[in-house]
């Protein structure tokens, strides 16, 4: 069962216009525009790195979209 939520202040994305969150069981997938300044060369197609918190994986897709994979928070 998947739940779809819009994001307000989750993961510092309060400045992104079109972000959403998909919850699949005990995991969350957050998709938003990548607005942060990267201080390294980003691969033009897919770039994967560790997230800002433990257990997070950040994927930058086409240098524009940020996909964050994480454990679901308890509601």
N, C-alpha and C positions, 0 to 999 in steps of 0.2 A: 504494500500500500504506500503510495507516495503522497506527501503533503506539499503543497506549493504555497510559499509565503513571500511577500515582498519584504525587503530589508529596510529598516530605518537606520539604526545606529550600529547594527551588527558588523563587526570586523572593520570598523572605521570607514564604512562605505556611505556615510550620510551625505557626501557630496556627489555621489554617482547618480545620474538620472534614471537609468534603466537597469536595475539590479533585481535579482530574484533568488530565492532559496528553495531548493528541492530537498525534502527529507525522505530518505529511503531507509526505513528501519532505524538502525542506530547510527547511520551516517548522514551527513549533510553535504550538499553540493551547492556552492554559492557561485553565481555567474554575474559579473559586472564589468564595466569598462575599466581598463587599467589606467588610473590617474596618477600613480606614483612615479617619481623620478627614479629610474634605475641607474645605479652608478657602475654598471658593468655592461658589456656588449650583450644585448638580448638576441637570441637566435631568431631569424626572421619568421620561422614557421611555428615551432613549439619550443618553449623554454620551461623547464621544470626546476623548482627549488624548494627548500624547506620553508615553511610558513613562519609567521611572526610568533606563534605559540607552539608548544609541544604537541605533536600529533597532526599538524596541519601540513598539507602539500599545496603549493601554489603552482599553477600552470598558466603561462602567458601564451595565448594563442594568437598568431598573426600580429604580434606586437600591440594588440589593441584590447583583447578580451582577457580578463583575469578569472580563472576558475579555481576555486578554493575547495579542497576536499578536507573534511574534518569529522570528528565525532559529534553526534547530535547532542545539543544541550537539553537538559530536562526542563519541561514546561511546567 
